């Protein structure tokens, strides 16, 4: 087989903050779905969410308070968008465990984190903290690291472990068991929590994607900082195919202004009654 250049397309959402519907000051997830549908020409797209997901909007607070035993329309939208995985953000628990657990149980994609752990067993609380996806012959692993925070006052049996220690444990496991060609780390929080003396301490992760407000002055090749002003970030990874391996060459990163896109009509229809109920209660 002729060797050549291979490109992998990744789209990352970050800081959704429960903004599922279009609002005056935010385009909403339904507009993001339109852009992603345009990009999904095959199964080769890797769609990831980097935390700050379920809470932070009036709509999220409404569905947490008033519809305890119904679906979360945000998860219905994300399922339809075919997410591959989402990082767990500590802020996602701020509306209570029931809201997070219901959202988690209805999602078609895993919520993952190496350091959101069961305080008794010290194992990841929800899922195996990584996914594997084979794209164009390249075995890509995605592992997630959550921000450092104490949530014992919200949920007694969940704690947030030291991110460097937790990441190193699972990266070793990942290479021993899965033998990936390329490892992506989703990181939510301050980048300095996974660094020391200005250098990342996540050896074995080829590329970190973070929503950190703080920036490391070194390791530029290894880090993508998502833009807080944009819900979506596009990434193209370029690899050169070798005889028995793949060589990472470069990345191309671009924010996506989803205000330029209309609402996805299929998803508008899918959550029509949820949005109608929310707006009626919110506007009354």
N, C-alpha and C positions, 0 to 999 in steps of 0.2 A: 504494500500500500504506500502511495506517495505521501511523504511527510510534508507538513505545511503549517500554516497559521490557523489557530482555533480561537474564536471569540465567544465569550460567555456573557450573557446579558443579565444583569441584576437590577431589580428595582427595590428600593428600601423606603418604607414609610416610617415616620418618626414623629412623636409628639402629636398623635391624633387627639388625645385628651377627650375621648368620648364624643367628638364632634362628628356625628354620623350624618346629620342632615345639613344642607346648605343654610348658613345664617348670614346675617348682614356683614359680620366681620370675619367670616371664615367660610371657605368654599365647601367644606364637608367631604366626607368619604365617598359619597355617590358621584361627585365629579372626578375624584381620583380614579374611580372604577372605569370611567370612560377612557381615560388615557391608557390604563393598563390593558383594557380589552383591545385597544388599537395596537399595542406592542406585542400581544400574545399571539404570535403567528404560528407557534409550535409549542411543544412541551419543554422547550429549552430555557424558558424564562424562569429565573429564580426570584420569587417574590417574598420578601422578608419584612417583618415589622420589628422595630427596635424599642418597644416599650413606651411608657407614658400613654397607655392605650385606652383604658376603659373608663377613666374618671377625669373630671375637670370641666364638664359641660352641664348646662341645665337639662339637656335631654338625658344624659347619663343619670343625673340625680333623680329625674322623674321616673325613669324605668327601674331604678333601684328601689325607690320608695313606694311606688304605686302598682307595680306589676311583679310582685315577688315570685309568682309561679308561672310566668310566661317567658317566652323567648326574649333574648336581647336583640333588638333589630340591628345593632352594630355587628354582632356576630353573624347574623344572617347575611349582611352585606359582605363581610370579610370572607365568609364561606363561598359566596358566589364569585368573589374575586380570585379564589383559589390560592390563598396564602399557603406558603410552605411551612412557615414557623413564625412565632412571635417570642421575643424576649419578654420576661416578666419584669415589670416595673413595680417597685415597692408602692408607688402611688396608686397602683391598680387595686390595692386593698383598702383604700381610704373610704370607700362606700360599704365596707364590710365584707366578710368572708362569703356570705351567701351570694352576693352579687357576682363576685369573682368566680366562685365555684360553679354557679349556674352558667355563666359565660363560657367557662372552661369546658364544662361537660357538653355544651352544645356546639363547640367549635370542631370543624373538620381538620384543623391543623393543631399541632402541639404548642403549648406555652412552655418555654424551656428556660432553665437557668441553672448554672453550676452551683450558685451560692445561696439560693433561696431553698433552705433545707428544713427537714423535720428536726426539731430541737432535741428529740429523744434518740432517733436512729442515726442522725447526721447524714442522711441520704437526701438527694434532691426531692422536694416535697411533691411535685406534680408529675413530671415525666423524666425520662432519660434526657439529659441536658444538651443533647445535640441531635442533629439530623444528618443523614447522608443522602445526596442526590447525584446520580451519574448524568452528566451533561456532555454530550458529544465525546463520550469515551473517558472524560475526566471525572474522577471520583472526588466530589466536593463535599466537605464536611462543614457544617455550620454549628458553632457552639455559642452559648449566650452567657453573659456576665451581667448581673444586676448591680444597681447602685448600693452603696453602703448606707444602711439606715437601721434603726431599732424599731421593729414593729411589734414587739412583745405586748405593748399596751393595746394593740388592735387584735392580734391573734396570738394566743399563748403558745401554741406548739410549733410556730414557724419562726425561724431566725435567719438572719443574713450573715453568712460566713465571710471571713476574710477572702476577698475576691482573688488575690494572687494565689493563695494556698489552694483554694477550691479549683481554680482554673488549671493549675499545674497537675493536680490529681487527675482531673478528667482528660486533660490533653495526653498524659501518659497512657491512660486507658484507651483513648481514641486511637492512638497510633498502634498500640498492641493488638487491639481487636479489629479495627476497621481498615488500617493502612491506607489513609486517604492520600490523594495526590495534592490537594490544596485545602487549607483550613481557613475559614472565615470566622472571625469573632465578632458577635454583636455585643456592644458594650453600652450600657446606660448609666450615666452619672459622670462624675469628675474623672477625667483621664488620669489624673495624678494618683488615684487609688489603685491603679494597676501599673504604676511606674515607680522608679527610684532613681534619683540623681539624673532626671530628665530622660531616662531610657525605659522603654516598656519592659515589664517583667512577665511577659506571657510567651516565653519561648515555645515554638511549635505552632503558633498561630501566624499564618502568612499575611493576613490582612485584618486589621481592626476597623470596624465601622462604629463610630461613637456619636452621641448627641451632646458630648461635653462642651460646656461653654469655655472651659480652659483648654489651652493648646500647648502641646509639647513642641519645643523648638527643634527637636531632632526627630528622627524616625519618620520623616515625611512620606517615604515610600510605603510605609506599613500602615498608615492611618488615613481614613476618610472621615472628615467631620461633616455631618449632615447640617444643612442650613435650617435654622429654627424658623425662618420666614417661609419656608416651603415644606409642604407635607411630604413630597416625594423627591427622591434623589435617584438618578440613573447612573449605573456603573457598567462600563464595558471592560472586561478583563481579557487581555491578549496573552495567549500561550503559543509557544513554538513546540511542535511535536518532535520528540526525539525517538530513538529506536525503541526504548522500553520505558519512556517516561515523558513528562511534559514540563517544559521550562516556562516559568512565569516571566513575561516580558514587560508589560506595563498595564496601567489602568487609565481610563478616561472617565472623569466624573462630571456630572452636570445636574444642577437643580432643575426641577420641573415646576413651572407655574401652572397649577391646575385650574386657576381662575379662568384660563383661556378655553376651558373645555365645558361642554354642557353636562347636565346631570345624565347619568345612564338611565334611559327610559325603562329598561327591564327591572332595574333595582328600585326605581321610583314606584313602579307597580308592585313590586314585592313587599315593600314596607309602607305602602300607601296608608293603610289603616292605623299602623303604629304612629306614623308621622302626623296623621290627622288628629288622633287622640292626644298626642303630646302638644300640638299647637293649640288645640281647643282648650286644654287645661292651662297651658302656659299663658295664653292670651286673655283668659277670662279673669 
